Amino acid sequence: MKTRGFLLPLASALALAGAFVSVARTQPRRIPADPPAPPPVSPYPTTIAAVGLVEASSENIAIGTHQTGIVERVAVAAGARVRRGDLLFALDARHLDAEIATRESLLAEAERHVETERILAADAHARRGFAEAVDDPDAIARDELSSRRFADESHAAAVREAEASADVARRALEQAQVERRRSEVRAPIDGVALKVDVRPGEAVQAGAEGKAWIILGETQPLHVRVDVDEQDASRVSARAAAKAMLRGHSEILSPITFVRFEPYVTPKRSLTGDSTERVDTRVLQVIYRIEQPDERWFVGQQVDVFIESADAEGGK
């Protein structure tokens, strides 16, 4: 009896110890870990911290097309440098070539008609001049003289009409040639093809909203578009020193030089990756030039920016 009385408390104690061990095992273990990259540190005692995006100094140009059609040829690859006027991509223009050939034929016919009318007008004018040059009034009937005058004026009017028709045909040909040239999308500036999102055989639409077939920009030099919160905008000075650091790689940094303020305070967008970005606050956008670019700087990268506060300059 004494042994059974001893075993019951012992079993209860063992069960309680097992419960404590089980609960302890299910608790999450917190293992201290260093961050993958050291956080950026401001080089200035009084600073304004902001976030920026690297962009082309020409700003990023979204290249569209004047016409809807099928892409026949893409003449540029991503990363290639182009000069103003270089071909970027071309649409299938066989129907435009046929239109030009038709317009050329119509113009040639209209010009031949002008030549014919000019010959007839010259003949009528000469016949009128011969009749009016006769000294003897009885040598030619009055109705004959009148007929020759009317014929001269009629042929002169026919020449003007033929010339107008030829001018219409010429302008129609010029319009067809313009449309043919517009089927070839060319670079508006010297720059680099930052992104090429079009391939031969694809259908493209004129004025497609939100669609850039090619993104072009001048990368020499690079700029940074910095979003400064509106409550800090009054502390930013054009003369203040500033530096930009690649996000996640604070050792890759460069001094940046003020270029301009964007005078319109715009809503700030949080880069969440959602189709609809959240608007947190309003920001003043400041453009800076990267003075010491690295091969690891790319357009579209997010950077941490530190600007020396105007408070450190005595409020200048």
C-alpha positions as a Markdown table, in Angstrom:
| # | Residue | x | y | z |
|---|---|---|---|---|
| 1 | Met | 0.0 | 0.0 | 0.0 |
| 2 | Lys | 2.8 | 2.3 | 0.9 |
| 3 | Thr | 4.5 | 1.5 | -2.5 |
| 4 | Arg | 1.3 | 2.3 | -4.4 |
| 5 | Gly | 0.9 | 5.5 | -2.5 |
| 6 | Phe | 4.5 | 6.5 | -3.5 |
| 7 | Leu | 4.1 | 5.6 | -7.2 |
| 8 | Leu | 1.0 | 7.8 | -7.8 |
| 9 | Pro | 2.7 | 11.1 | -6.9 |
| 10 | Leu | 5.9 | 10.0 | -8.8 |
| 11 | Ala | 3.8 | 9.3 | -12.0 |
| 12 | Ser | 2.1 | 12.7 | -11.6 |
| 13 | Ala | 5.5 | 14.5 | -11.3 |
| 14 | Leu | 6.8 | 12.7 | -14.4 |
| 15 | Ala | 3.7 | 13.6 | -16.4 |
| 16 | Leu | 4.1 | 17.2 | -15.4 |
| 17 | Ala | 7.8 | 17.2 | -16.3 |
| 18 | Gly | 6.9 | 15.7 | -19.7 |
| 19 | Ala | 4.3 | 18.4 | -20.3 |
| 20 | Phe | 6.9 | 21.1 | -19.5 |
| 21 | Val | 9.4 | 19.5 | -21.9 |
| 22 | Ser | 6.8 | 19.2 | -24.6 |
| 23 | Val | 5.8 | 22.9 | -24.2 |
| 24 | Ala | 9.4 | 24.0 | -24.2 |
| 25 | Arg | 10.1 | 22.1 | -27.5 |
| 26 | Thr | 7.2 | 23.8 | -29.2 |
| 27 | Gln | 8.3 | 27.3 | -28.4 |
| 28 | Pro | 10.1 | 29.1 | -31.3 |
| 29 | Arg | 13.8 | 29.6 | -30.9 |
| 30 | Arg | 15.2 | 33.0 | -31.6 |
| 31 | Ile | 18.6 | 32.7 | -33.2 |
| 32 | Pro | 20.4 | 36.1 | -33.5 |
| 33 | Ala | 21.4 | 36.8 | -37.1 |
| 34 | Asp | 23.3 | 39.7 | -38.7 |
| 35 | Pro | 21.5 | 41.6 | -41.4 |
| 36 | Pro | 22.5 | 40.6 | -45.0 |
| 37 | Ala | 23.9 | 44.1 | -45.6 |
| 38 | Pro | 24.8 | 46.8 | -43.1 |
| 39 | Pro | 22.3 | 49.6 | -43.0 |
| 40 | Pro | 23.2 | 52.9 | -44.8 |
| 41 | Val | 24.7 | 55.5 | -42.5 |
| 42 | Ser | 24.5 | 59.2 | -43.3 |
| 43 | Pro | 27.8 | 61.0 | -43.8 |
| 44 | Tyr | 26.4 | 64.3 | -42.5 |
| 45 | Pro | 25.7 | 65.3 | -38.9 |
| 46 | Thr | 22.4 | 66.9 | -39.9 |
| 47 | Thr | 20.8 | 65.1 | -42.8 |
| 48 | Ile | 17.6 | 64.5 | -44.8 |
| 49 | Ala | 17.1 | 60.9 | -45.7 |
| 50 | Ala | 15.2 | 60.1 | -48.8 |
| 51 | Val | 14.7 | 57.5 | -51.5 |
| 52 | Gly | 15.5 | 57.9 | -55.1 |
| 53 | Leu | 15.3 | 56.1 | -58.4 |
| 54 | Val | 18.2 | 56.1 | -61.0 |
| 55 | Glu | 17.0 | 57.4 | -64.3 |
| 56 | Ala | 18.4 | 58.6 | -67.6 |
| 57 | Ser | 19.5 | 62.2 | -67.8 |
| 58 | Ser | 17.1 | 62.7 | -70.7 |
| 59 | Glu | 14.4 | 61.0 | -68.5 |
| 60 | Asn | 13.1 | 57.7 | -69.6 |
| 61 | Ile | 11.4 | 58.0 | -73.0 |
| 62 | Ala | 8.7 | 55.5 | -73.7 |
| 63 | Ile | 8.8 | 54.9 | -77.5 |
| 64 | Gly | 5.4 | 54.3 | -79.2 |
| 65 | Thr | 4.3 | 54.0 | -82.7 |
| 66 | His | 2.2 | 56.2 | -85.0 |
| 67 | Gln | 0.5 | 53.2 | -86.7 |
| 68 | Thr | -1.1 | 49.9 | -85.8 |
| 69 | Gly | 0.4 | 47.0 | -87.6 |
| 70 | Ile | 2.7 | 43.9 | -87.5 |
| 71 | Val | 6.3 | 44.3 | -86.6 |
| 72 | Glu | 8.5 | 43.3 | -89.5 |
| 73 | Arg | 12.0 | 44.1 | -88.1 |
| 74 | Val | 13.5 | 45.1 | -84.8 |
| 75 | Ala | 16.8 | 46.9 | -85.4 |
| 76 | Val | 18.0 | 47.5 | -81.8 |
| 77 | Ala | 18.8 | 45.3 | -78.8 |
| 78 | Ala | 18.6 | 46.2 | -75.1 |
| 79 | Gly | 21.7 | 48.0 | -74.0 |
| 80 | Ala | 22.6 | 49.2 | -77.5 |
| 81 | Arg | 23.6 | 52.8 | -78.1 |
| 82 | Val | 21.7 | 54.6 | -80.8 |
| 83 | Arg | 21.9 | 58.0 | -82.5 |
| 84 | Arg | 19.1 | 60.3 | -83.3 |
| 85 | Gly | 17.3 | 59.1 | -86.4 |
| 86 | Asp | 18.5 | 55.5 | -86.2 |
| 87 | Leu | 15.9 | 52.8 | -86.9 |
| 88 | Leu | 14.4 | 51.1 | -83.8 |
| 89 | Phe | 11.8 | 48.9 | -85.4 |
| 90 | Ala | 9.7 | 48.8 | -88.6 |
| 91 | Leu | 6.2 | 47.7 | -89.4 |
| 92 | Asp | 5.0 | 45.7 | -92.4 |
| 93 | Ala | 4.6 | 48.4 | -95.0 |
| 94 | Arg | 3.7 | 46.5 | -98.1 |
| 95 | His | 0.3 | 48.1 | -98.4 |
| 96 | Leu | 1.9 | 51.6 | -98.0 |
| 97 | Asp | 4.4 | 50.7 | -100.8 |
| 98 | Ala | 1.5 | 49.8 | -103.0 |
| 99 | Glu | -0.2 | 53.0 | -102.1 |
| 100 | Ile | 2.9 | 55.0 | -103.0 |
| 101 | Ala | 3.2 | 53.3 | -106.4 |
| 102 | Thr | -0.5 | 54.1 | -107.1 |
| 103 | Arg | 0.0 | 57.7 | -106.2 |
| 104 | Glu | 3.1 | 58.0 | -108.3 |
| 105 | Ser | 1.2 | 56.7 | -111.3 |
| 106 | Leu | -1.7 | 59.2 | -110.7 |
| 107 | Leu | 0.8 | 62.0 | -110.4 |
| 108 | Ala | 2.5 | 61.1 | -113.6 |
| 109 | Glu | -0.9 | 61.0 | -115.4 |
| 110 | Ala | -1.8 | 64.4 | -113.9 |
| 111 | Glu | 1.5 | 65.9 | -115.0 |
| 112 | Arg | 1.0 | 64.6 | -118.6 |
| 113 | His | -2.4 | 66.1 | -118.6 |
| 114 | Val | -0.9 | 69.5 | -117.6 |
| 115 | Glu | 1.6 | 69.3 | -120.5 |
| 116 | Thr | -1.2 | 68.6 | -122.9 |
| 117 | Glu | -3.3 | 71.4 | -121.7 |
| 118 | Arg | -0.3 | 73.8 | -121.8 |
| 119 | Ile | 0.2 | 72.9 | -125.5 |
| 120 | Leu | -3.4 | 73.4 | -126.3 |
| 121 | Ala | -3.4 | 76.7 | -124.4 |
| 122 | Ala | -0.3 | 77.9 | -126.3 |
| 123 | Asp | -1.9 | 77.1 | -129.6 |
| 124 | Ala | -5.1 | 78.9 | -128.7 |
| 125 | His | -3.1 | 81.9 | -127.5 |
| 126 | Ala | -1.1 | 82.0 | -130.7 |
| 127 | Arg | -4.3 | 81.8 | -132.9 |
| 128 | Arg | -5.8 | 84.6 | -130.9 |
| 129 | Gly | -2.7 | 86.7 | -131.2 |
| 130 | Phe | -2.6 | 86.1 | -135.0 |
| 131 | Ala | -6.3 | 87.2 | -135.3 |
| 132 | Glu | -5.8 | 90.3 | -133.2 |
| 133 | Ala | -2.7 | 91.3 | -135.2 |
| 134 | Val | -4.6 | 91.6 | -138.5 |
| 135 | Asp | -4.8 | 95.3 | -139.5 |
| 136 | Asp | -7.7 | 95.0 | -141.9 |
| 137 | Pro | -10.9 | 94.7 | -139.9 |
| 138 | Asp | -12.6 | 93.0 | -142.8 |
| 139 | Ala | -10.0 | 90.3 | -143.1 |
| 140 | Ile | -11.5 | 88.3 | -140.2 |
| 141 | Ala | -15.0 | 88.0 | -139.0 |
| 142 | Arg | -15.9 | 89.4 | -135.6 |
| 143 | Asp | -17.3 | 86.1 | -134.4 |
| 144 | Glu | -14.1 | 84.3 | -135.4 |
| 145 | Leu | -12.1 | 86.7 | -133.4 |
| 146 | Ser | -14.5 | 86.3 | -130.5 |
| 147 | Ser | -14.3 | 82.5 | -130.7 |
| 148 | Arg | -10.5 | 82.6 | -130.6 |
| 149 | Arg | -10.5 | 84.9 | -127.6 |
| 150 | Phe | -12.9 | 82.6 | -125.7 |
| 151 | Ala | -10.8 | 79.5 | -126.8 |
| 152 | Asp | -7.6 | 81.2 | -125.4 |
| 153 | Glu | -9.3 | 82.0 | -122.1 |
| 154 | Ser | -10.8 | 78.5 | -121.9 |
| 155 | His | -7.6 | 76.7 | -122.4 |
| 156 | Ala | -5.8 | 79.0 | -119.9 |
| 157 | Ala | -8.5 | 78.0 | -117.3 |
| 158 | Ala | -8.0 | 74.3 | -118.3 |
| 159 | Val | -4.3 | 74.6 | -117.6 |
| 160 | Arg | -4.9 | 76.0 | -114.2 |
| 161 | Glu | -7.4 | 73.2 | -113.4 |
| 162 | Ala | -4.9 | 70.6 | -114.6 |
| 163 | Glu | -2.1 | 72.1 | -112.5 |
| 164 | Ala | -4.4 | 72.1 | -109.4 |
| 165 | Ser | -5.2 | 68.4 | -110.0 |
| 166 | Ala | -1.5 | 67.7 | -110.4 |
| 167 | Asp | -0.9 | 69.5 | -107.1 |
| 168 | Val | -3.6 | 67.4 | -105.3 |
| 169 | Ala | -2.0 | 64.2 | -106.7 |
| 170 | Arg | 1.5 | 65.4 | -105.6 |
| 171 | Arg | 0.3 | 66.1 | -102.1 |
| 172 | Ala | -1.5 | 62.8 | -101.9 |
| 173 | Leu | 1.8 | 61.1 | -102.9 |
| 174 | Glu | 3.7 | 63.1 | -100.2 |
| 175 | Gln | 1.1 | 62.0 | -97.6 |
| 176 | Ala | 1.6 | 58.4 | -98.6 |
| 177 | Gln | 5.4 | 58.8 | -98.3 |
| 178 | Val | 5.0 | 60.3 | -94.9 |
| 179 | Glu | 2.9 | 57.4 | -93.8 |
| 180 | Arg | 5.5 | 55.1 | -95.2 |
| 181 | Arg | 8.2 | 56.9 | -93.1 |
| 182 | Arg | 6.0 | 56.7 | -90.0 |
| 183 | Ser | 5.9 | 52.9 | -90.3 |
| 184 | Glu | 9.6 | 53.1 | -89.3 |
| 185 | Val | 10.1 | 54.1 | -85.7 |
| 186 | Arg | 13.3 | 56.0 | -85.2 |
| 187 | Ala | 15.2 | 57.2 | -82.2 |
| 188 | Pro | 14.3 | 60.8 | -81.2 |
| 189 | Ile | 17.6 | 61.4 | -79.4 |
| 190 | Asp | 21.0 | 60.0 | -78.9 |
| 191 | Gly | 20.9 | 57.4 | -76.1 |
| 192 | Val | 20.7 | 53.8 | -75.0 |
| 193 | Ala | 17.9 | 51.3 | -75.5 |
| 194 | Leu | 17.1 | 50.6 | -71.9 |
| 195 | Lys | 14.4 | 48.1 | -72.6 |
| 196 | Val | 13.1 | 46.4 | -75.8 |
| 197 | Asp | 9.7 | 44.9 | -75.5 |
| 198 | Val | 8.8 | 44.2 | -79.1 |
| 199 | Arg | 9.7 | 41.4 | -81.5 |
| 200 | Pro | 9.1 | 40.6 | -85.2 |
| 201 | Gly | 5.7 | 39.3 | -85.9 |
| 202 | Glu | 4.0 | 41.0 | -82.9 |
| 203 | Ala | 1.0 | 43.3 | -83.4 |
| 204 | Val | 1.4 | 46.8 | -82.0 |
| 205 | Gln | -1.2 | 49.5 | -81.6 |
| 206 | Ala | -0.8 | 53.2 | -82.1 |
| 207 | Gly | -1.3 | 55.1 | -78.9 |
| 208 | Ala | -1.5 | 52.0 | -76.7 |
| 209 | Glu | -2.0 | 53.4 | -73.2 |
| 210 | Gly | 0.6 | 52.4 | -70.7 |
| 211 | Lys | 2.6 | 50.3 | -73.2 |
| 212 | Ala | 6.2 | 51.2 | -74.1 |
| 213 | Trp | 7.6 | 49.1 | -76.9 |
| 214 | Ile | 11.1 | 50.5 | -76.3 |
| 215 | Ile | 12.4 | 52.6 | -73.4 |
| 216 | Leu | 15.2 | 55.0 | -74.5 |
| 217 | Gly | 17.3 | 57.3 | -72.5 |
| 218 | Glu | 20.7 | 59.0 | -72.3 |
| 219 | Thr | 22.8 | 57.4 | -69.6 |
| 220 | Gln | 25.8 | 59.7 | -69.8 |
| 221 | Pro | 25.4 | 61.0 | -67.2 |
| 222 | Leu | 22.9 | 59.2 | -65.0 |
| 223 | His | 20.4 | 61.1 | -62.8 |
| 224 | Val | 18.7 | 60.3 | -59.6 |
| 225 | Arg | 15.1 | 61.4 | -59.0 |
| 226 | Val | 14.8 | 61.8 | -55.2 |
| 227 | Asp | 11.5 | 61.9 | -53.3 |
| 228 | Val | 11.8 | 64.3 | -50.4 |
| 229 | Asp | 8.8 | 64.3 | -48.0 |
| 230 | Glu | 6.9 | 67.5 | -48.1 |
| 231 | Gln | 7.6 | 68.3 | -44.4 |
| 232 | Asp | 11.4 | 68.2 | -45.2 |
| 233 | Ala | 11.1 | 70.1 | -48.5 |
| 234 | Ser | 11.9 | 73.5 | -46.9 |
| 235 | Arg | 15.2 | 72.1 | -45.5 |
| 236 | Val | 16.6 | 71.1 | -48.9 |
| 237 | Ser | 19.1 | 73.5 | -50.4 |
| 238 | Ala | 20.4 | 73.5 | -54.0 |
| 239 | Arg | 23.9 | 74.1 | -52.6 |
| 240 | Ala | 23.8 | 71.3 | -50.0 |
| 241 | Ala | 26.1 | 68.3 | -50.4 |
| 242 | Ala | 24.4 | 64.9 | -51.1 |
| 243 | Lys | 25.3 | 61.3 | -51.6 |
| 244 | Ala | 23.5 | 58.3 | -53.1 |
| 245 | Met | 24.0 | 54.7 | -52.0 |
| 246 | Leu | 22.7 | 51.6 | -53.8 |
| 247 | Arg | 20.0 | 50.0 | -51.7 |
| 248 | Gly | 21.5 | 46.9 | -50.0 |
| 249 | His | 25.0 | 47.8 | -51.0 |
| 250 | Ser | 25.9 | 51.0 | -49.0 |
| 251 | Glu | 29.5 | 50.6 | -49.9 |
| 252 | Ile | 28.6 | 51.5 | -53.6 |
| 253 | Leu | 28.0 | 55.2 | -53.3 |
| 254 | Ser | 28.6 | 58.4 | -55.2 |
| 255 | Pro | 28.4 | 62.1 | -54.6 |
| 256 | Ile | 25.5 | 63.6 | -56.4 |
| 257 | Thr | 25.1 | 67.2 | -57.7 |
| 258 | Phe | 21.9 | 69.2 | -57.7 |
| 259 | Val | 20.3 | 69.6 | -61.1 |
| 260 | Arg | 16.9 | 71.0 | -60.6 |
| 261 | Phe | 13.7 | 70.9 | -58.5 |
| 262 | Glu | 10.5 | 69.6 | -60.0 |
| 263 | Pro | 8.2 | 72.4 | -58.8 |
| 264 | Tyr | 5.1 | 70.3 | -58.6 |
| 265 | Val | 4.7 | 68.5 | -55.3 |
| 266 | Thr | 3.3 | 65.1 | -56.3 |
| 267 | Pro | 1.8 | 62.1 | -54.4 |
| 268 | Lys | 4.4 | 59.6 | -53.3 |
| 269 | Arg | 4.0 | 56.1 | -54.4 |
| 270 | Ser | 5.1 | 53.1 | -52.3 |
| 271 | Leu | 6.9 | 50.5 | -54.4 |
| 272 | Thr | 4.9 | 47.5 | -53.3 |
| 273 | Gly | 4.7 | 45.6 | -56.6 |
| 274 | Asp | 0.9 | 45.7 | -56.5 |
| 275 | Ser | -1.0 | 46.7 | -59.6 |
| 276 | Thr | -2.3 | 49.7 | -57.7 |
| 277 | Glu | 0.4 | 51.4 | -55.7 |
| 278 | Arg | -0.5 | 53.0 | -52.3 |
| 279 | Val | -0.2 | 56.7 | -51.9 |
| 280 | Asp | 1.3 | 57.5 | -48.5 |
| 281 | Thr | 2.2 | 61.2 | -48.6 |
| 282 | Arg | 3.2 | 64.0 | -50.9 |
| 283 | Val | 6.8 | 64.6 | -52.0 |
| 284 | Leu | 9.0 | 67.2 | -53.6 |
| 285 | Gln | 11.0 | 65.6 | -56.4 |
| 286 | Val | 14.7 | 66.7 | -56.7 |
| 287 | Ile | 16.9 | 65.7 | -59.6 |
| 288 | Tyr | 20.6 | 65.1 | -59.0 |
| 289 | Arg | 23.4 | 64.0 | -61.2 |
| 290 | Ile | 25.6 | 61.0 | -60.3 |
| 291 | Glu | 29.2 | 62.2 | -60.3 |
| 292 | Gln | 31.0 | 58.8 | -59.9 |
| 293 | Pro | 28.9 | 56.2 | -61.7 |
| 294 | Asp | 29.8 | 52.5 | -61.3 |
| 295 | Glu | 29.1 | 49.7 | -63.7 |
| 296 | Arg | 26.7 | 48.4 | -61.1 |
| 297 | Trp | 24.4 | 51.5 | -61.4 |
| 298 | Phe | 21.4 | 50.7 | -63.6 |
| 299 | Val | 18.4 | 52.8 | -64.6 |
| 300 | Gly | 15.4 | 52.0 | -62.4 |
| 301 | Gln | 17.5 | 51.0 | -59.3 |
| 302 | Gln | 16.3 | 52.3 | -55.9 |
| 303 | Val | 18.9 | 54.2 | -53.9 |
| 304 | Asp | 19.2 | 55.6 | -50.5 |
| 305 | Val | 20.0 | 59.4 | -50.6 |
| 306 | Phe | 21.3 | 61.5 | -47.8 |
| 307 | Ile | 21.2 | 65.3 | -48.2 |
| 308 | Glu | 22.9 | 67.7 | -45.9 |
| 309 | Ser | 20.2 | 69.6 | -44.2 |
| 310 | Ala | 19.9 | 73.4 | -44.7 |
| 311 | Asp | 19.8 | 73.6 | -40.9 |
| 312 | Ala | 23.5 | 72.8 | -41.0 |
| 313 | Glu | 24.1 | 75.8 | -43.2 |
| 314 | Gly | 22.4 | 78.2 | -40.9 |
| 315 | Gly | 19.1 | 78.0 | -42.7 |
| 316 | Lys | 20.5 | 79.0 | -46.1 |
